[in-house]
Amino acid sequence: MNAFADKPVYFFWLVKTAPAWLALPPLGAGGRFEYVEQVIKPILTQFPQASLRFFDAEAHTAVCSDVMLWTVHDSAQYSAMVEKLRETLFWDHYFQILSIIPALEDQYAEHYEQARVGH
């Protein structure tokens, strides 16, 4: 296992839906939720050390349509998961990956051995 030392690394993915994704019906056969169930979720279950939270942003910014927040406890699992996603229509066909921002929670406070800034 290639675990991070003592706390997770967070990866914020700024993504934008492509016309091909929006052309799919949300529900039913051949729809968006069916694609997520049949293609994306099976990949995610293979890598339990990289969990996903998904945020809609299109009503609030023109920068991206969604933000995907990955909580990663194992860099090898995260890398393997990314490779699997790149081999699907998710990557660059249904979604454009605009930016990937890695971050450590409260690293500033930890560096100075102070209490967390957040909650």
Secondary structure, DSSP 4 states (H G I P E B T S, - for coil): --B-SSS-EEEEEEEEE-HHHHHS-SSSTTSHHHHIIIIIHHHHHT-TTEEEEEEE-TTT-SS-SEEEEEEESBHHHHHHHHHHHHTSTTBTTTEEEEEEEEE-TTHHHHHTT---S--
